[in-house]
Amino acid sequence: MSYGFNKSEHSPDPAITLPAPKKEKPDSRQAVSKALDAGKKLGFVSRQTQTRRKPGPRRTEAQGKLTLTGPQRVIERLQAYADSLGGVPYWQAVEKLLDEQERL
């Protein structure tokens, strides 16, 4: 197909040709599937987590926030205390200490 660009009296009509239409792309799902199969054969494993984390419990009371900064030794003691209670959240460890203090 010629659009008539660069016509001159001395040269023949240089035709501008359009590129050939591209072949249709293969199904991308099929290509991904082939790639995954090839990777499995070579020993690659997925790094995606296999399970989703469960959402936390529904909050039944108003929530507050506290950012605690203090000496490392005190923070480590609080962490160790929470771990000794079975890995409870820090707020539960603090609540237990406060309850014990109230009983005195």
C-alpha positions in Angstrom: 0.0 0.0 0.0 1.5 3.3 -1.0 0.7 6.7 0.6 2.7 8.7 -1.9 5.5 9.9 0.4 8.9 10.9 -1.0 7.7 10.8 -4.6 10.2 12.2 -7.0 10.4 12.5 -10.8 13.6 10.4 -10.9 12.7 7.5 -8.7 9.8 5.1 -8.8 7.1 5.4 -6.2 8.6 4.0 -2.9 5.7 2.2 -1.3 5.2 2.4 2.5 4.1 -1.0 3.7 2.3 -1.7 6.9 3.7 -4.4 9.1 2.0 -7.8 8.9 -0.7 -8.4 11.5 0.7 -10.0 14.6 -0.2 -13.5 15.5 -2.8 -13.9 18.2 -1.4 -14.2 21.6 -1.7 -17.7 23.2 -4.0 -17.9 26.2 -2.1 -16.3 29.0 -3.5 -18.8 31.5 -2.2 -21.6 29.5 1.3 -19.9 29.2 1.4 -19.4 33.0 0.3 -23.0 33.6 3.1 -24.2 31.4 5.7 -22.0 33.1 4.5 -23.2 36.6 4.8 -26.9 35.5 8.3 -26.3 34.1 9.3 -24.6 37.4 7.9 -27.5 39.5 9.9 -30.0 37.4 13.1 -28.0 38.1 12.3 -27.9 41.8 11.0 -24.4 42.3 8.4 -23.9 44.9 5.9 -21.1 45.4 6.7 -18.4 48.0 3.1 -17.4 48.5 1.6 -18.2 51.8 -0.7 -21.2 51.5 -3.1 -20.0 54.2 -4.7 -16.7 54.9 -4.5 -15.3 58.4 -7.8 -15.4 60.3 -9.2 -12.0 61.2 -8.8 -11.2 64.9 -11.6 -11.3 67.4 -14.3 -8.7 67.1 -13.7 -5.8 69.4 -16.5 -5.5 72.0 -15.2 -2.5 73.8 -13.7 0.8 72.8 -10.0 0.6 72.0 -7.2 2.8 73.1 -3.6 3.1 72.0 -0.4 3.5 74.1 3.1 3.8 72.8 5.5 2.7 75.5 9.1 3.8 75.6 11.3 2.9 78.5 14.5 1.3 79.6 15.3 -1.8 77.6 15.5 -4.0 80.7 11.9 -3.0 81.8 10.5 -3.6 78.3 12.2 -7.0 78.2 10.8 -7.9 81.6 7.3 -7.1 80.3 7.9 -9.2 77.2 9.1 -12.1 79.2 6.2 -11.8 81.6 3.7 -11.9 78.7 5.5 -14.9 77.2 5.4 -16.7 80.6 1.6 -16.3 80.6 1.4 -18.2 77.3 2.3 -15.5 74.9 -0.6 -13.2 75.7 -0.7 -9.6 74.3 1.1 -7.0 76.4 -2.2 -5.4 77.3 -3.4 -8.6 78.9 -0.1 -8.9 80.9 -0.5 -5.3 82.1 -4.1 -6.0 83.0 -3.1 -9.0 85.0 -0.5 -7.0 86.9 -3.0 -4.2 87.6 -5.6 -6.7 88.9 -3.0 -8.2 91.2 -2.1 -4.7 92.5 -5.8 -4.0 93.2 -6.1 -7.1 95.3 -3.3 -6.0 97.6 
